[in-house]
Amino acid sequence: MGASFDTVEEQKAFAEKESFPFPLLADTDRSVGTVYGVGRDADDKFAAWPLRASFLIDPDGMIAKVYDFADKPDLSEHAQKVLDDVSELS
């Protein structure tokens, strides 16, 4: 699942454009982003956008791993890293 602070309409258009096979959450009130710690301070010039991160959630609904994209990692390697972590945690 993906999430951002965009509207439902913006999320739908983006998902269709990118042919995403998974749902996107329109977190317009930023409540999910706040809980996950990806909101920015109101005075941040990029406050309209969440911080970029991925979360690996275990079967009990707990966060098992956090992948912070602040360092702009190679996204082509990200999926394999997540799959490796799933195998390691299984």
C-alpha positions as CSV (number, residue, x, y, z in Angstrom):
1,M,0.0,0.0,0.0
2,G,1.2,3.5,-0.7
3,A,0.1,6.7,1.0
4,S,0.5,10.5,0.6
5,F,-1.2,13.7,1.6
6,D,-2.8,14.0,-1.9
7,T,-6.5,13.9,-2.5
8,V,-8.4,10.8,-3.6
9,E,-8.6,12.1,-7.1
10,E,-4.9,12.9,-7.3
11,Q,-4.0,9.4,-5.9
12,K,-6.3,7.8,-8.4
13,A,-4.8,9.6,-11.4
14,F,-1.3,8.9,-10.2
15,A,-2.0,5.2,-9.7
16,E,-3.6,4.9,-13.1
17,K,-0.7,6.8,-14.8
18,E,1.9,4.5,-13.1
19,S,-0.2,1.3,-13.4
20,F,0.1,0.6,-9.7
21,P,-1.2,-2.9,-8.8
22,F,-1.8,-1.8,-5.2
23,P,-4.0,0.6,-3.4
24,L,-3.0,4.2,-2.5
25,L,-4.2,5.9,0.7
26,A,-5.2,9.6,0.4
27,D,-4.1,10.8,3.8
28,T,-5.5,14.3,3.4
29,D,-5.8,15.0,7.1
30,R,-2.2,13.7,7.6
31,S,-3.3,11.5,10.5
32,V,-1.6,8.3,9.2
33,G,1.6,10.3,8.3
34,T,1.7,11.7,11.8
35,V,1.4,8.3,13.4
36,Y,4.2,6.9,11.1
37,G,6.4,10.0,11.8
38,V,6.6,11.2,8.2
39,G,4.9,14.5,8.6
40,R,7.1,17.7,8.3
41,D,7.0,20.7,10.5
42,A,4.6,23.4,9.4
43,D,7.4,25.9,8.7
44,D,9.3,23.4,6.5
45,K,9.2,24.6,2.8
46,F,8.2,21.0,1.9
47,A,5.5,20.7,4.5
48,A,2.9,19.8,1.9
49,W,4.7,16.5,1.3
50,P,5.5,13.7,3.7
51,L,9.0,12.4,4.2
52,R,9.8,9.4,2.0
53,A,9.9,6.1,3.8
54,S,8.7,2.5,3.5
55,F,7.6,0.3,6.3
56,L,7.7,-3.5,6.6
57,I,4.7,-4.6,8.7
58,D,4.8,-8.0,10.3
59,P,1.8,-10.4,10.5
60,D,0.9,-8.9,13.9
61,G,0.6,-5.4,12.5
62,M,3.9,-4.2,14.1
63,I,6.6,-2.3,12.2
64,A,9.4,-4.7,11.6
65,K,11.7,-2.4,9.5
66,V,11.7,1.2,8.4
67,Y,13.4,2.2,5.2
68,D,14.2,5.9,5.2
69,F,14.7,7.5,1.8
70,A,16.3,10.7,3.1
71,D,19.6,9.5,1.6
72,K,18.0,8.9,-1.8
73,P,18.8,5.2,-2.1
74,D,18.7,3.3,-5.3
75,L,15.0,2.4,-5.6
76,S,15.8,-0.4,-8.1
77,E,17.4,-2.2,-5.2
78,H,14.7,-1.4,-2.6
79,A,12.3,-4.2,-3.5
80,Q,15.1,-6.8,-3.2
81,K,16.2,-5.4,0.1
82,V,12.6,-5.7,1.4
83,L,12.3,-9.3,0.1
84,D,15.6,-10.2,1.8
85,D,14.3,-8.7,5.1
86,V,11.1,-10.6,4.8
87,S,13.1,-13.8,4.3
88,E,15.3,-13.0,7.3
89,L,12.4,-12.2,9.5
90,S,10.4,-15.3,8.5
